[in-house]
Every structure is written in structure tokens, then in C-alpha cells.
Amino acid sequence: MTALAERHLLGLEGLSREAIEHLLDTALTMREVLRRSVKKVPTLRGKAVVNLFFESSTRTRMSFEVAAKVLSADTYSISQTGSSVTKGETLVDTAKNLDAMHPDVIVIRHASSGAAALVSRHTRAAVVNAGDGQHEHPTQGLLDALTLRERWGALDGKRVTIVGDVLHSRVARSDAFGLTALGARVTFCGPPTLLPPELASLGVTLATSLRRAVEGADAVMMLRVQNERMDGQFLPSSREYSRTFGLGLEQLEWLKPDALILHPGPVNRGVELSPEVADGPRSVILPQVENGVAVRMAVLYLVAAGHAEEHG
Amino acid sequence: MSGHAGLFAIVGARVIDPANGIDGERTVLVRDGRIAGVESPGALPSFDGVRGERIERIDARGLWLLPGFVDLHAHLREPGEEHKETIATGAKAAVAGGYTTIVAIANTRPPIDNAALVRFVKKKGEEADLARVLPAATITLGQKGEGLTELVDLAEAGAVCFTDDGRPVANAGVMRRALEYSRLVGRPIVAHEEDLGLAGGSMHEGEVSVRLGLRGVPGAAEEVMIRRDLVLAELTGAHLHVMHVSTAGSVRAIREAKSRGVKVTAEATPHHLTLTDEAVKGYDTNAKMMPPLRPEADRRAIVEALQDGTLDAIATDHAPHATVDKELEFDKAASGIVGLETAFALTLRAVQRGELKLTRAIELLTSGPARAFQLDAGTLTVGAPADLTLIDPEARWKFDAKKSSSKSHNSPFDGWEFSGRVVRTFVGGRVRFEL
């Protein structure tokens, strides 16, 4: 069984609705395993999964590790510090050397857009993109889709608004591809410096007014804005950003009563999201995290299965 | 082939010499490294009265005979980055591509900012004895954008133009003085037009860049700077040459300036004539260059400007980089591609696609660039150097970057199939390349 037309999961762009639905269905089965008291199935026994994280990460990294371990894969973790990268080894060399050790899956997080694609050209392993620069973060897109689908049954016709630094956000791109493939209508909202008009070509609506963007939305995803963007280059200050694009109790009044609040983490509390909203009843931030593990189990399972077919 | 250096005639070829309005079968007589005659078929005697010798004949039936190509923009990397290219390997790639004259751009390490370095480049070119290598020198010392170089001294040493290349002169006052002072030597100030405040990305800013999550460079980065320099060229009356024009807005600005008599010439590259930013999809670093590949509307504007004379030349921006500089994450990879060995094929491809007229295309590779820099090259006028390129217009071939004469192989055209190929190149009447 393989859900992916390609051996790797480099992004959600171009994935069919069927492929995404199949991934989400598989994730639901996996989540059931995760909730057992004995969290272990032999599905990926004897498979080697390498986690290659060149950027700091808590959630995604841990989530991939848990996912691999529950499926009984052997996992190996490499981070930028403590690897040959600090000695100047190129990414291609790292990929070739890892490949010589016969891993089945390489999970990569890297600061450069296209890094996962580059690694995929230099290894026989299946490559899973765990976030490449400002390009895609496909498992985040999948876990967001799963979280919304189970609340709503289906995404068709639902309005999802993504607020923040969409220009530099890999989450925004994967969400745009994934959620629209499932029938949702996506709006990107942010200041004009972070919202170039070309983004509309992703099939999303663009808005610079938070109020108009969230009124009538069925879900609002708040993105973190990196501090380096708020030093006058893109935004005058964190303070001004927060009062123009932050979501607090006051702004919450603009939303539909049943609208959901998502955040890919880590949250800049008090900047894009007030603590009351982050921890409030509409927030599905923690279910997102649980679904993250389930989705990554599904992805590892499906790419490793595809890999086995090809090399079996 | 080497036996006929002194006296020979090429017979049977279709001669295309745009500068002299020739397109048809002619016999070209070469004596002592210069063009001695361009005659109707059959008009040439078998015995040369001047030398009192029998004229050796080279049968070129079925081939095209063109003036050797002139490239205003090649990076030969020597001194300083000889692992990427040397003057000798660059000159070898040049003749393999039909080029007989190339301008070696000055952004080497160290940059060519004094007469001794100009003479070094010239001497290395002469030692290689392949294409003629004409040195460019920098506008400012160390390409720093501050103090002017000694333009008179540099010109006397052999510099044919002045450019700070990829580190454009940011201070408008310095650029103004450079243009003014250049009138002393009558050599162009050559500008890579990029406002560094708007630059900094690794591809064109547009639909493809937002999709790939790559930081983009808007066309405005080029257009803002071109408009500034056109204003300064008009103010000073000096000759400005604009490198690798890549956007429709730049074309409009140059067209308007030319129509008012501003002394400006400009070039475009074969890759901007051929590819668009779509080529970056998949993160192929051989599609990374500055200025970046632009969308189709810009590509079409470049084609139109080459045809209508707004642009004067096709120039390669031959930019060799080693694998270690290119096989990297896209944002970290070096910008630029090799171009000398594919430029003619890509230009001819535009002709075959109906985008350029053949004689205009040849002009853009020969007399167009020669006129822009006032070089004694690019024509078959009697008395001109016998720099010639023979083309087999029917030859089908596949470009194999690994087998190219350049030291580097960074080309997005690797594996492309072309029809029409350079089969022999003469420099000063001597065969310097033969397929």
C-alpha cells in the first residue's frame, strides 16, 4: 500500500485530495495506537529512521521521534551542533554519507528552502520534509487538516484564515495547499510588507484587515512572527504588530462563536495571541500536537512502505 | 588546417555579414591574418598576385561563414579563482563557441584596478593564443564604490571598458564622476544595474518565488538603478553600457533614453532570451543567476528589444562556478552559469522559433557588440582581422556540460538538443577551434 505518488514527502503542493484523505485516515488509525497503554506496534521493525535537524525544534522533532518509536523503527538523531556540518561539510555530502549507512527514511528540518529536495536527490532513502526554510512543512499542513476535519467532518466550503508572517511561513504554504485541496477557502492576513500580491497565486485570498479577515471565518490560524522581522525591516515594532494583528479577547468578539483557534507553535504569548485566547475553549492547539504525532506515524509508515516496495 | 595561415580562400559557404549587408554565397579571401576580399562565387583567381602564390581553397559548401562572435561579458576568474576558470580555459571555451573576441570582466581577486593587472590579463590572453582577450578594468579601486581608478592609465594598458560588475557603484555622486571622467578616454562605463537595498534575494520576486519560499529580487531593483544611470549618462554626456538587461521596465527605460539621444548601449544574455523563472522550480541552482531569470512577459520584452535595436548585443555573462559553489542549498549557491559554448545555439534557437531574424541574430553576436565597444571586430570588411566562424546549420547535437572546454560545468542547458553548430573558428586567419 502506498498513498504517495512519489517516494518522498517534500510538500503538499500537487498532492491530490485522495492522497491527503488517505494520509489523514491512516493517521486516525495511528492515533488510536498512540492512545493505547502499550504504545508499540511492530509495523516499522527493522527500519532505520534518521532525524536530521539543522534548525532548533521541540514539537516537530519530538513528534517524529515518538512516531518512529511507537512504530518500532530504529531512530537516529543528528543536529547541526555536534555534527560535521560545523566542520563545513555540505548538505549533499552529509546526505551521501548517511545514504551509505542504508537508512530507510530521512526526516529533515533545514533553514534553506529546497533543502529536502536537495537531499532527496542524493539518497535512496525516502525523504520527509520536516520544514525547509520558507517553503513547506507538509506534516504541519496535514495535522492542521486532520484537526479541522475531525471537528467539522469535512472541510468543503469552510473558511480558514491564516494571520501573520505568511511571506516567510512554510506552515502557511503547506496549509494553503493542503486545506484548499480538501475544499476549504483560505485567506492570508498580514501587513502588506509580509503579504506580497503574488501569494494570491497559491489560490488564497489576501487581506490586510484582521477584522475583515476573521469575520465569518470558521477557523483562525495565528502564526508566530519572528523577532528579526519586527526590528523595522518589515514591521516597525512588536507592539504595533500585536495591536494591529494580535488576537485577544477583544478581537475574539469578531469571530463566529464556534470558530476554532489554531497555532503551529511555538506561541509568542502576548504578541500574536493573548494567553486567554491561547488557553481558551476555542483553542485546539493541544489537539494539534497530538494529531502531529499521529500524522507523522502515518507518513513514516506510508513512505517506508513505498520504500520497501521499491527496494523489496 | 594550420598550413594555410598566410593565404587561403573559403569557398562555397553562405556568408552572413550583417555590418556589410551581405547574406549569400561568397568567397572570402584571407591574406596574412586579415580579410583580403569578399567575392562573388567563381570570381576569385586561383593565383594571388600580391603574394605571388597559389591560393589554398577551403571547401565550405553547406556551411555558413560568419564574422567571429564578440562577447562583451565573460568572467574568466583569473587571477584568484583559477579552480573555476583560467584565461586560457575561458578562451578555449570561447573559440569552441565561435567567439573570437571576449571581454574579460574585472571582478577577479584581486579586481583589475591597476595597469599592471590589465597587462597581466592581456598577456595571459596572448599566451593562450585562442580568442582575443580584452581586459575590462574596474571603475573604483577594489570595486569599493569610492575612489576612481586611473582610467587613463588603465585604458592605455589595454582596458576596453570600466565596470564594478556585481558590486554596482551605489553612490550616485561617484557614478557621476566616473561617467564624466570616462569621456577623457572615450571608453564605456559598464553597469550591472542593481539597487542593493532592493536586492538580496536568490531569484526573481514573483509567483514562483512565493511558491518556492525563496527570497526574491523584484525587477524594480534593476529598473531603479538603470533609470538613475540613464539620468547620469544624460547629465554627463558619457557612454553608459548596461549589462544583462532582464526586465520589460528596463527595456522601456533604455528605449526612451535612446530615442532622446542619450549615449547608451545595452546587452542581454542568451539565458534571459531563453528561460523564465519557471526554471527555478525544483531548486536547480543552475537556474540561479543575477539578474535572475524573469517571467515570460519580461523574456518577450527582451526578445523584442533585441530585434528592434533597443538592445545592441547578446552577451554571455559566462560565469563559471565549481561544483562546490553550486551543489548547495539554493539560497547558499553561487549565482551565474557558463555560457560561451551555448550562446550561439541558443541565439539560433530563437531564430528557429521565429523570435529573431537570422541576420539580426548574427548582428547581435558580431557587429552589434563590436560597435557598442568600438572594437575592430565583428565584420568581414576588407582589411579587418580574419576572425571567422563556420557553422553547420544542419548539425544536430546535444550539449554535454561535462565535456565542455570550460573548467566549470554549471549550465542549465546540459543535455539540451540543438540544431546548428560551430564547426570551425579562425582567429587572425588561424584555426583555433575545429570540431
Interface residues (C-beta under 8 A of the other chain):
Chain A: E13 T90 L91 V92 H110 S112 S113 G114 A115 A117 L118 D132 G133 Q134 H135 E136 L167 H168 R170 R173 P196 E198 L199 S201 L202
Chain B: E205 G206 E207 S209 V210 R211 L212 G213 L214 R215 G282 Y283 V324 E327 L328 E329 F330 D331 K332
